[in-house]
Amino acid sequence: MVVVGASLFRNKPASDRLGWGSQVVTCEIAACHYNSTMGRRNHYHVYVVELSKDVLSEGRFRKANPGYVEGKPCVYVGMTGLDPDTRFDKHKAGIQANRYAQQYGIRLLPDLYEAFNPMSYDDARDKEVEVAIDLREAGFGVWQA
């Protein structure tokens, strides 16, 4: 945003270029324009990772899923500003990884999330919780960060 603001206000004092003073509204409009033209508004995704049944040996996972139905899948539910495939690869590589997704992650389950991606940050945050609750109520073992 600062770069966008700076390019719009080349001949203005530094305080105006940084969004201080009378240029605050213009900077906010520039940021909004940047977000909409660059596709940054609705680029968040909810994703679901199938976990190995070995995760059931983890006490914390079992405790978080008292209603788990034997035979149902175990999953990790997350949200990201990246493509879900890229985010899954990062989990497996240990980059900003959830421990369960890194150790027990098998594959993505796109049938459980593709229909509502992409979305805004706020929508993704809410949908992540909603998906986790729905899957847990269906008897899945769920870990949601």
trRosetta pair geometry for C-beta under 8 A, 3 or more apart (Angstrom, degrees):
i j d omega theta_ij theta_ji phi_ij phi_ji
1 4 5.7 -54 -150 38 35 110
1 5 6.0 35 152 -18 68 108
1 19 7.8 14 138 -52 113 139
1 27 7.1 73 168 177 105 97
1 30 7.4 121 -157 102 77 99
1 31 4.5 5 -127 -103 113 110
1 34 6.8 -171 -103 49 65 155
2 5 5.5 -55 -144 41 32 112
2 6 5.9 35 155 -24 67 106
2 17 7.9 61 -166 144 77 85
2 18 6.5 -3 -132 -125 101 67
2 19 7.8 -93 -105 -16 70 111
3 6 5.7 -51 -142 35 28 111
3 7 6.5 25 158 -17 62 104
4 7 6.1 -60 -152 35 29 106
4 8 6.5 23 153 -16 64 109
4 30 5.0 168 135 151 115 115
4 31 6.6 146 74 -84 142 55
4 33 8.0 174 -178 73 142 98
4 34 4.9 -80 -86 -67 163 140
5 8 5.8 -62 -151 37 31 109
5 9 6.2 -11 165 14 69 115
5 17 5.9 126 131 180 96 57
5 18 6.9 99 114 -117 141 19
5 19 5.7 -54 -143 -56 160 89
5 23 7.7 112 -162 140 108 124
5 26 8.0 114 -133 111 87 88
5 27 4.6 15 -111 -125 122 99
5 30 5.7 144 -85 81 64 149
5 31 7.5 -8 -55 -53 99 88
6 9 6.5 -79 -139 55 25 86
6 10 7.2 66 160 -83 62 58
6 17 4.9 49 -110 -177 64 115
6 18 7.9 23 -74 -72 86 53
7 10 6.7 2 -156 -55 33 95
8 26 6.9 -165 130 150 141 113
8 27 7.8 177 62 -96 138 60
8 30 5.4 -111 -21 -100 157 147
9 12 3.9 -43 179 27 102 128
9 16 5.4 -151 -176 120 147 99
9 17 4.4 -166 90 -99 122 70
9 23 6.2 32 -93 -151 148 158
9 26 7.6 112 -64 109 114 135
10 17 7.8 73 -84 -103 20 121
12 16 3.9 -89 153 86 128 132
12 17 5.5 160 80 -54 104 79
12 23 6.6 72 171 -60 163 152
13 16 5.1 92 60 9 75 102
13 17 7.2 -141 100 -7 38 90
13 21 7.8 49 70 14 115 159
14 17 5.4 -55 -144 37 36 113
14 18 6.3 25 160 -12 69 108
15 18 6.2 -62 -149 41 28 104
15 20 4.2 -70 178 72 84 122
15 21 5.3 80 127 -16 109 121
16 19 7.8 74 -178 -51 32 11
16 20 6.6 -92 -79 66 29 68
16 21 5.2 -56 -86 61 73 128
16 22 7.0 -15 -116 55 104 75
16 23 4.2 93 -163 -2 84 140
17 23 7.6 12 -60 90 21 161
19 23 6.3 -121 -128 101 33 94
19 24 5.4 70 178 -112 77 61
19 27 3.8 -81 -108 41 95 176
19 28 7.8 97 -142 -42 117 68
20 23 7.3 35 66 52 34 94
20 24 7.0 15 -131 -67 15 92
21 24 7.1 176 74 -30 35 87
23 26 4.8 -57 -163 46 71 116
23 27 5.7 76 137 -27 88 99
24 27 5.8 -58 -151 35 30 111
24 28 6.4 29 154 -18 65 105
25 28 5.7 -55 -151 36 32 111
25 29 6.4 32 151 -18 66 105
26 29 5.6 -53 -148 36 33 111
26 30 6.3 36 152 -21 66 104
27 30 5.5 -51 -146 36 33 113
27 31 6.3 34 154 -19 65 103
28 31 5.7 -51 -147 36 32 111
28 32 6.3 35 152 -20 64 105
29 32 5.6 -53 -148 36 32 113
29 33 6.3 34 152 -20 65 105
30 33 5.6 -52 -147 36 31 112
30 34 6.3 35 151 -22 65 104
31 34 5.5 -50 -147 35 33 114
31 35 6.4 35 153 -20 65 103
32 35 5.7 -52 -150 35 31 112
32 36 6.4 19 157 -11 65 108
33 36 6.1 -61 -145 41 29 102
33 37 5.9 14 163 -8 67 114
34 37 6.4 -64 -137 44 23 100
34 38 5.7 -1 171 2 63 122
34 40 7.2 1 127 24 77 135
35 38 6.5 -71 -135 49 17 96
35 40 4.5 -98 -142 68 66 106
35 41 4.9 88 155 -60 106 84
36 39 7.9 36 -178 -67 26 29
36 40 7.9 -71 -44 42 21 78
36 41 6.0 20 -90 -24 58 130
39 42 7.5 -71 -172 55 67 71
39 43 6.1 91 139 -68 84 114
40 43 5.8 -52 -142 0 36 131
41 120 6.2 -36 162 -104 75 89
42 118 5.0 123 144 116 82 103
42 119 5.6 -51 -155 -151 92 17
42 120 5.3 -51 -99 -63 72 60
42 123 8.0 5 -128 42 89 134
43 81 5.8 47 108 -160 100 77
43 118 5.4 -22 -129 -173 26 148
44 79 6.0 19 176 177 109 106
44 80 6.9 170 -152 89 69 31
44 81 5.4 -43 -97 -95 72 60
44 117 7.9 -119 108 -137 49 87
44 118 6.2 122 56 -166 38 89
44 119 5.7 -56 72 74 91 67
44 120 6.5 19 28 143 119 15
44 121 5.2 128 -35 -91 151 48
44 123 7.4 153 72 69 122 84
44 124 3.7 -95 126 -28 128 156
45 79 6.7 172 88 -152 43 63
45 80 5.6 -19 60 62 90 80
45 81 7.8 144 16 -109 78 13
45 82 7.5 -77 33 78 118 43
45 83 7.1 53 4 -139 156 28
45 84 5.2 -112 126 -52 144 93
45 87 7.7 -163 74 1 119 143
45 113 7.3 83 176 150 88 126
45 117 4.3 33 -127 -137 86 131
45 118 5.7 -62 -72 -111 79 74
45 119 7.6 124 -92 25 36 79
45 124 6.7 24 38 -124 7 129
46 77 7.0 -1 -176 -174 99 92
46 78 7.3 170 -153 93 57 37
46 79 5.1 -33 -98 -96 63 83
46 113 5.1 -142 98 -146 86 122
46 116 7.0 7 36 85 117 109
46 117 6.5 -147 36 -75 67 103
46 119 7.7 4 -11 32 94 123
46 124 5.6 -178 -51 -151 84 80
46 127 4.8 -116 -39 110 148 112
46 128 5.0 -166 -119 -80 110 70
46 131 5.8 143 160 -2 143 149
47 77 7.5 170 86 -151 44 50
47 78 5.7 -16 60 66 88 83
47 79 7.4 150 14 -99 74 32
47 80 6.6 -9 5 15 120 111
47 84 3.8 148 -95 -130 137 119
47 87 6.3 158 27 74 155 134
47 88 7.0 -122 148 -55 150 98
47 108 6.1 -54 -173 -137 111 110
47 113 5.5 -173 -114 80 36 168
47 117 8.0 32 -68 -71 72 149
48 75 5.2 -8 -173 -174 97 133
48 76 7.2 156 -157 77 49 48
48 77 5.4 -15 -104 -101 76 73
48 108 6.9 105 76 -162 56 65
48 109 4.5 -49 97 58 108 104
48 112 4.4 -24 31 85 153 131
48 113 5.3 167 -2 -28 97 121
48 131 6.8 -126 -69 155 113 136
48 135 7.5 147 -127 -67 135 156
49 75 6.2 145 73 -161 48 72
49 76 4.3 -8 56 54 107 99
49 77 7.9 -160 22 -70 73 30
49 78 7.3 18 -5 10 109 108
49 88 6.2 154 -98 -117 115 103
49 91 7.1 -67 -84 75 163 167
49 101 5.2 70 72 -128 161 98
49 105 4.7 -34 169 -131 132 103
49 106 7.5 146 172 42 81 59
49 107 7.3 176 -153 94 67 24
49 108 6.0 -48 -101 -99 62 53
49 109 7.2 166 -112 4 12 88
50 73 5.8 -67 -133 -168 94 127
50 74 7.4 92 -168 75 58 58
50 75 5.9 -44 -104 -101 41 80
50 105 7.4 104 75 -155 50 56
50 106 4.7 -48 94 56 99 109
50 107 5.4 6 40 58 112 71
50 108 7.5 145 3 -143 83 4
50 109 5.3 102 -45 -47 94 110
51 55 4.6 4 147 -13 130 149
51 73 7.7 125 44 170 69 83
51 74 4.2 -67 69 108 106 100
51 75 6.0 -178 3 -98 93 20
51 76 5.8 95 -52 -23 114 90
51 100 6.0 -21 -116 163 141 101
51 101 7.4 -93 -89 -98 101 46
51 104 4.2 36 -161 124 94 115
51 105 6.2 -46 -101 -89 66 42
51 106 6.7 153 -125 -3 14 93
51 141 7.4 -89 62 94 124 110
51 143 7.4 56 -35 19 155 115
52 55 6.0 131 74 -19 67 88
52 74 7.4 -23 80 63 24 123
52 104 4.4 -125 34 -160 91 86
52 105 7.9 -42 -11 11 84 8
52 106 5.8 124 -59 -53 73 108
53 56 5.6 -18 177 1 66 117
53 74 6.3 141 -102 6 46 125
54 57 5.9 -31 -178 11 60 114
54 104 5.9 -157 70 -117 95 109
55 58 5.5 -37 -173 13 58 118
55 61 5.2 -136 157 -178 92 175
55 74 5.1 -174 61 137 127 155
55 100 5.7 59 -131 -150 127 105
55 103 7.7 132 -91 94 88 104
55 104 4.3 55 -63 -143 106 172
55 141 6.9 161 96 123 116 139
55 143 7.6 -108 175 -19 142 131
56 61 6.6 -118 -106 103 30 125
56 62 6.2 76 -163 -77 61 96
56 68 7.7 172 -118 142 107 162
56 74 6.6 -140 -54 -67 86 149
56 141 6.6 -99 -86 -103 88 170
58 61 4.0 67 83 9 109 113
58 62 6.7 173 87 -11 56 85
58 100 7.2 -113 27 -99 169 104
59 62 5.7 -58 -146 39 31 110
59 63 6.1 30 158 -20 67 109
60 63 5.7 -54 -144 37 29 112
60 64 6.3 27 157 -18 64 108
61 64 5.9 -59 -150 37 29 109
61 65 6.5 -7 159 10 63 116
61 74 7.5 33 174 -157 132 131
61 100 6.6 121 -86 -105 124 137
61 141 6.6 46 165 175 104 118
61 143 6.0 -53 -121 -68 91 117
62 65 6.3 -84 -148 54 27 91
62 68 7.4 -87 -137 12 60 144
63 66 7.3 2 -164 -60 34 84
64 142 7.5 -111 127 81 110 66
64 143 6.6 77 92 -101 152 70
65 68 4.1 53 142 -49 113 109
65 136 6.6 -137 -121 -134 84 97
65 140 7.9 -91 -139 113 130 50
65 141 4.6 43 -164 -133 174 71
65 142 6.3 142 -92 33 114 62
67 136 6.7 88 65 168 115 82
67 137 7.7 6 103 -116 149 34
67 139 6.6 -106 136 -111 90 54
68 72 6.8 -151 -168 57 72 116
68 74 7.9 8 -139 -93 129 89
68 139 6.5 89 -157 -175 34 62
68 140 7.4 -44 -126 129 77 20
68 141 4.6 25 -119 -80 126 86
69 72 4.6 71 73 -11 92 124
69 139 3.2 -10 9 -168 120 126
69 140 7.9 -19 36 -50 91 25
72 138 7.2 164 -148 122 144 83
72 139 4.4 164 -41 118 163 99
72 140 5.0 -128 146 -94 122 47
72 141 6.9 147 94 -10 99 74
73 109 7.7 100 142 -75 164 155
73 140 5.6 -13 74 -132 74 99
73 141 7.3 -126 120 36 42 81
74 104 7.5 -35 105 143 127 137
74 140 6.9 148 -106 -180 30 78
74 141 3.7 -21 -112 71 84 116
74 142 7.6 -160 -156 -64 57 31
74 143 7.9 33 175 -6 92 95
75 109 6.7 -58 -119 15 126 140
75 112 7.7 -44 -141 82 161 171
75 135 6.2 -60 52 164 136 156
75 140 5.7 -9 16 171 109 131
75 141 7.1 146 19 82 58 63
75 142 5.7 -11 68 -110 87 67
75 143 7.4 -159 101 31 46 69
76 98 6.0 162 -160 88 143 146
76 100 5.5 162 -81 100 124 111
76 101 4.5 -110 67 -76 171 94
76 105 6.7 -52 21 -91 133 96
76 142 7.8 132 -103 -161 26 56
76 143 4.9 -25 -109 71 74 98
76 144 7.4 152 -164 -84 54 43
76 145 7.7 32 -171 -26 100 93
77 128 5.8 149 143 -164 105 76
77 131 5.3 177 -147 99 141 111
77 132 4.4 -151 52 -76 151 91
77 135 6.9 169 -54 26 133 143
77 142 6.2 0 -4 -162 113 105
77 143 7.4 175 21 84 70 46
77 144 4.5 -17 63 -101 102 94
78 87 7.1 -157 100 149 132 139
78 98 6.9 -154 -76 -16 133 140
78 101 7.2 -9 -27 -68 137 152
78 128 6.7 -12 -173 -137 17 124
78 144 7.4 177 -73 -143 50 63
78 145 5.8 25 -106 23 92 114
79 124 4.4 127 -153 156 133 108
79 125 6.4 -123 42 -83 170 44
79 127 7.5 116 -92 72 123 91
79 128 4.4 -83 -39 -66 113 134
80 84 6.7 143 49 -94 127 55
80 87 4.2 -117 -60 -87 175 151
81 121 7.7 -11 -83 -95 100 92
82 86 4.5 -107 160 85 123 120
82 87 4.7 149 76 -56 118 92
82 90 7.5 74 66 -2 165 138
83 86 4.5 85 63 7 89 107
83 87 7.0 -165 86 -8 44 86
84 87 5.5 -55 -143 39 35 112
84 88 6.2 39 158 -23 68 103
84 108 5.8 102 141 -129 119 147
84 110 7.4 149 85 -96 151 88
84 113 7.3 129 -86 95 158 139
84 117 7.5 -52 -31 -127 121 173
85 88 5.8 -52 -149 34 29 112
85 89 6.6 31 152 -19 62 105
85 108 6.8 -85 -89 -15 61 152
86 89 5.7 -54 -152 35 32 113
86 90 6.5 32 150 -19 65 105
87 90 5.6 -53 -151 34 35 113
87 91 6.6 41 149 -22 65 99
88 91 5.6 -47 -152 30 35 114
88 92 6.5 30 153 -14 66 105
88 101 7.6 -126 -134 179 63 118
88 105 6.8 -179 -158 170 90 144
88 107 7.9 32 -170 -157 150 35
88 108 5.4 -94 -66 -57 154 105
89 92 5.8 -58 -150 40 32 109
89 93 6.2 24 153 -13 66 112
90 93 5.7 -60 -141 44 32 108
90 95 4.2 -80 -164 72 88 109
90 96 6.3 0 151 54 123 90
90 97 6.7 -164 133 -75 71 83
91 94 7.9 40 173 -65 28 22
91 95 7.7 -80 -58 56 20 68
91 97 4.5 115 -145 -129 52 92
91 98 6.2 -19 -134 35 111 77
91 101 4.0 -59 -172 127 140 120
91 102 5.3 -140 167 -73 74 66
91 105 5.8 78 118 -18 129 164
92 97 7.5 172 -14 -116 15 134
92 101 7.7 -94 -59 141 57 83
92 102 6.2 153 -110 -133 28 60
92 105 6.0 -114 -78 75 87 130
93 97 7.3 -173 70 -59 52 128
94 97 4.9 -84 -137 4 31 141
94 102 5.7 68 -89 -136 62 139
97 101 6.1 -144 -170 79 86 103
97 102 4.1 65 159 -61 139 120
98 101 4.2 71 68 14 100 110
98 102 6.6 -178 80 -12 47 87
98 143 7.2 158 160 124 139 124
98 145 5.4 -121 -96 -67 129 128
99 102 5.8 -59 -145 38 28 109
99 103 6.0 8 166 -3 67 114
100 103 6.3 -61 -133 47 26 98
100 104 5.4 -33 -173 36 65 116
100 105 7.5 104 130 -48 59 80
100 143 5.0 59 59 61 162 165
101 104 7.2 -65 -103 59 13 74
101 105 4.4 36 -171 -58 56 124
101 143 8.0 -143 -44 86 80 125
102 105 6.5 17 -64 6 9 115
109 112 4.7 29 117 13 108 117
109 113 7.3 98 93 4 74 98
110 113 6.3 -88 -147 55 42 84
110 114 4.5 42 174 -45 91 116
111 114 6.8 -25 -97 14 20 111
112 131 7.0 103 157 -161 101 121
112 135 7.4 34 -160 -82 137 123
113 116 6.8 -80 -169 46 56 88
113 117 6.1 43 149 -26 90 117
113 131 6.8 17 -94 -123 93 157
114 117 6.1 -71 -144 32 35 108
116 119 6.4 -3 153 -42 86 129
116 127 6.1 -164 119 -146 143 150
119 123 3.9 -102 158 94 125 128
119 124 5.1 160 80 -57 106 80
119 127 6.6 87 56 -2 159 146
120 123 4.6 90 54 11 81 105
120 124 6.8 -148 91 -7 39 89
121 124 5.8 -59 -147 37 27 110
121 125 6.3 30 155 -22 64 106
122 125 5.7 -51 -147 32 30 113
122 126 6.5 24 156 -12 63 107
123 126 5.9 -60 -150 41 31 107
123 127 5.9 28 155 -19 68 112
124 127 5.6 -55 -136 41 30 110
124 128 6.2 41 159 -30 64 101
125 128 6.1 -49 -153 24 25 114
125 129 7.3 18 152 -10 57 104
126 129 6.1 -62 -161 38 35 107
126 130 6.2 33 148 -20 69 112
127 130 5.2 -56 -142 41 36 116
127 131 6.0 38 159 -22 70 103
128 131 6.1 -53 -146 34 25 108
128 132 6.5 23 155 -16 60 109
128 144 6.5 143 157 -160 94 117
129 132 5.8 -58 -149 38 30 112
129 133 6.3 29 155 -18 66 107
129 144 6.9 121 -107 154 49 153
130 133 5.9 -56 -148 36 28 110
130 134 6.3 27 155 -18 64 109
131 134 5.7 -56 -146 38 30 112
131 135 6.2 25 158 -15 66 108
132 135 6.1 -58 -145 39 27 106
132 136 6.2 27 157 -19 64 110
132 142 5.1 141 -157 165 80 141
132 144 3.8 -15 -107 -58 153 148
133 136 5.8 -58 -146 38 28 111
133 137 6.2 28 156 -18 65 108
134 137 5.8 -58 -149 38 27 110
134 138 6.5 23 152 -16 63 108
135 138 5.5 -58 -149 39 34 111
135 140 4.0 -39 165 44 92 141
135 142 5.1 123 95 -78 114 130
136 139 7.9 107 179 -23 30 8
136 140 6.1 -83 -83 64 33 83
136 142 4.6 -87 -69 20 89 135
